[in-house]
Amino acid sequence: MIETAMRRAIAASAAARGASSPNPAVGAVILDRDGVVIGVGHTQPPGGPHAEVMALRAAGDGALGGTAVVTLEPCNHTGRTGPCAEALVDAGVAAVHYAVADPNPAAAGGAATLRDAGVEVVGGVLEAQARRGPLRAWLHRQRHGRPFVTAKIAATLDGRIAAPDGTSRWITGPRAREHAHTQRAAVDAMVIGTGTALADDPSLTARRPDGTLYPHQPRRVVMGLRQIPADARLRDGTSPFVHVTTHDPHEVLAALPDALQVIVEGGPMIVGAFLAADLVDEVHAYLAPTILGAGAAAVDDATVTTLTRAHRFRRESVTELGDDLLVTFGRATD
């Protein structure tokens, strides 16, 4: 029962990805005395209620004597909102089960507060699954002090992103492109280089198949020294535009101090620069069943001069998207 509720809490937390930053994307479920789900919640945008409070509001008086199931240890500090541990005590829950202990010393200690109030507390429920879920990017920033970086590649089977004449629309099919937009809607920022910005005039928005915008839009970040025209679509005001006049990926991430996750979309030299700087934590490789034989390669990294210097990753998942495949890779050393 508790593990089923935790899986539901993890699923609920996905709705907070991107929108909750810099706060973690947390999910919470409230069970009544009989183990029936009566409240589900996720972290709201900064300044709004945390997941536990949203779930308690949905549960109402039924939370009394019930159980809270949360993906992250309830916080124990007062910021723009009050302590979630205190809210759970005030609601009269009898037990709290959480997946991951809070590593942030400013907010940790919720479990101790709950125990001191006589609440049964159990930690580590489906912890590995929760760590791989929407909490992953926040936990990464807590540990490494920078955003979780995903490199996105859409290529042919032989690793080409454009034909020799420059044509590239579209290498992947509509389902792959639709999936890529759902990922944009779940992160804090998209990063491209000035070459892509000037050649393609992209909007870098997160769009549904009908062209409408998702509620959450990532910041649009361009790295490079060339200026971006005032009438570029990146400057249309749909979401914040940031131009970081550097070729150093570390400086790009430093310009995003509250971001939890960014997607690097390219072009090849930008992806290569992040790889060379050892800043890529995940690769989303959208592969089309096409071979060009020539044309632009997906990655350009001059630091790899021999096989022993290759950037190595481990496969995490393979997803069919129409005729295309999405292969997700994580760091081989994690």
Backbone hydrogen bonds, N-H to C=O, Kabsch-Sander energy under -0.5 kcal/mol:
donor,donor_aa,acceptor,acceptor_aa,energy
5,A,1,M,-2.1
6,M,2,I,-2.4
7,R,3,E,-2.4
8,R,4,T,-1.7
9,A,5,A,-2.2
10,I,6,M,-2.7
11,A,7,R,-2.2
12,A,8,R,-2.4
13,S,9,A,-1.9
14,A,10,I,-0.7
14,A,11,A,-0.9
15,A,12,A,-1.3
16,A,13,S,-1.8
17,R,14,A,-1.2
19,A,17,R,-1.4
20,S,16,A,-2.4
23,N,20,S,-2.2
26,V,24,P,-1.2
28,A,41,G,-2.6
29,V,69,V,-2.5
30,I,39,G,-3.0
31,L,67,T,-3.2
32,D,36,V,-2.5
35,G,32,D,-2.2
38,I,30,I,-2.9
39,G,30,I,-1.2
41,G,28,A,-2.5
43,T,26,V,-1.8
44,Q,49,P,-2.2
48,G,45,P,-2.7
54,M,50,H,-2.1
55,A,51,A,-2.5
56,L,52,E,-2.5
57,R,53,V,-2.4
58,A,54,M,-1.8
59,A,55,A,-1.9
60,G,56,L,-2.3
62,G,59,A,-1.4
63,A,60,G,-1.6
64,L,61,D,-1.6
65,G,92,G,-3.0
66,G,63,A,-2.6
67,T,31,L,-2.3
68,A,95,A,-2.7
69,V,29,V,-3.1
70,V,68,A,-0.5
70,V,97,H,-2.8
71,T,27,G,-2.2
73,E,100,V,-2.8
76,N,107,A,-1.9
79,G,77,H,-0.6
79,G,81,T,-2.5
85,A,75,C,-2.3
87,A,83,P,-1.6
88,L,84,C,-2.2
89,V,85,A,-2.0
90,D,86,E,-2.7
91,A,87,A,-1.6
92,G,88,L,-0.6
92,G,89,V,-1.2
93,V,88,L,-1.7
94,A,66,G,-2.6
95,A,66,G,-1.4
96,V,120,E,-2.9
97,H,68,A,-3.1
98,Y,122,V,-2.5
99,A,70,V,-1.4
100,V,71,T,-1.6
107,A,104,N,-1.6
108,A,104,N,-2.2
113,T,109,G,-2.0
114,L,110,G,-2.3
115,R,111,A,-2.4
116,D,112,A,-2.5
117,A,113,T,-1.1
118,G,115,R,-1.9
119,V,114,L,-2.5
120,E,94,A,-2.4
122,V,96,V,-2.4
125,V,98,Y,-2.2
126,L,124,G,-0.5
127,E,124,G,-1.2
130,A,126,L,-2.4
131,R,127,E,-2.6
132,R,128,A,-1.3
133,G,129,Q,-0.6
133,G,130,A,-0.9
135,L,130,A,-0.7
136,R,133,G,-2.3
139,L,135,L,-2.7
140,H,136,R,-2.1
141,R,137,A,-2.2
142,Q,138,W,-2.3
143,R,139,L,-1.8
144,H,140,H,-3.2
145,G,141,R,-2.2
148,F,260,L,-3.1
150,T,148,F,-0.5
150,T,262,V,-2.6
151,A,149,V,-0.5
151,A,282,E,-2.9
152,K,150,T,-0.6
152,K,264,V,-2.7
153,I,151,A,-0.5
153,I,284,H,-3.0
155,A,153,I,-0.5
155,A,286,Y,-2.7
156,T,160,R,-2.1
157,L,290,T,-2.9
158,D,290,T,-0.6
159,G,156,T,-1.9
161,I,296,A,-2.5
162,A,296,A,-0.8
163,A,167,T,-2.7
166,G,163,A,-2.4
170,W,168,S,-0.6
171,I,168,S,-1.1
177,R,173,G,-2.0
178,E,174,P,-2.5
179,H,175,R,-2.2
180,A,176,A,-2.1
181,H,177,R,-1.6
182,T,178,E,-1.6
183,Q,179,H,-1.7
184,R,180,A,-1.7
185,A,181,H,-1.9
186,A,183,Q,-1.3
187,V,184,R,-1.4
188,D,261,Q,-2.3
189,A,261,Q,-1.0
190,M,219,R,-2.7
191,V,263,I,-2.7
192,I,221,V,-2.3
193,G,266,G,-1.4
194,T,223,M,-1.4
197,A,193,G,-2.2
198,L,194,T,-2.6
199,A,195,G,-2.3
200,D,196,T,-2.5
201,D,196,T,-0.5
201,D,197,A,-1.2
207,R,205,T,-0.7
208,R,212,T,-3.3
211,G,208,R,-2.3
214,Y,206,A,-2.5
217,Q,215,P,-0.5
219,R,188,D,-3.0
220,R,240,P,-2.9
221,V,190,M,-3.0
221,V,219,R,-0.7
222,V,242,V,-2.7
223,M,192,I,-2.3
224,G,244,V,-1.8
232,A,229,P,-1.6
235,R,232,A,-1.9
236,D,233,R,-1.7
242,V,220,R,-2.9
244,V,222,V,-2.8
244,V,242,V,-0.6
245,T,243,H,-0.8
246,T,244,V,-2.2
251,E,248,D,-0.7
252,V,248,D,-1.4
253,L,249,P,-2.2
254,A,250,H,-2.0
255,A,251,E,-1.1
255,A,252,V,-0.6
256,L,253,L,-1.7
259,A,256,L,-1.3
262,V,148,F,-2.4
263,I,189,A,-2.3
264,V,150,T,-3.2
265,E,191,V,-2.5
265,E,263,I,-0.7
266,G,191,V,-0.9
270,I,267,G,-0.6
271,V,267,G,-2.3
272,G,268,P,-2.4
273,A,269,M,-2.1
274,F,270,I,-2.1
275,L,271,V,-2.2
276,A,272,G,-2.9
277,A,273,A,-1.7
278,D,275,L,-1.8
279,L,274,F,-2.6
281,D,149,V,-2.1
281,D,279,L,-0.7
282,E,149,V,-1.5
283,V,329,F,-2.4
284,H,151,A,-2.8
285,A,283,V,-0.7
285,A,327,V,-2.5
286,Y,153,I,-3.6
286,Y,284,H,-0.7
287,L,285,A,-0.7
287,L,325,L,-3.2
288,A,155,A,-2.6
288,A,286,Y,-0.5
290,T,288,A,-2.5
296,A,162,A,-0.6
298,A,159,G,-2.0
300,D,268,P,-2.0
304,V,301,D,-1.4
305,T,303,T,-1.1
309,R,306,T,-2.1
310,A,307,L,-1.8
312,R,310,A,-0.5
314,R,330,G,-2.8
316,E,328,T,-3.5
317,S,328,T,-1.5
319,T,326,L,-2.6
321,L,324,D,-2.7
324,D,321,L,-1.9
325,L,287,L,-2.2
326,L,319,T,-2.8
327,V,285,A,-2.6
327,V,325,L,-0.6
328,T,317,S,-2.5
328,T,326,L,-0.6
329,F,283,V,-2.5
330,G,314,R,-2.7
331,R,281,D,-1.2
332,A,312,R,-1.1
334,D,331,R,-0.8
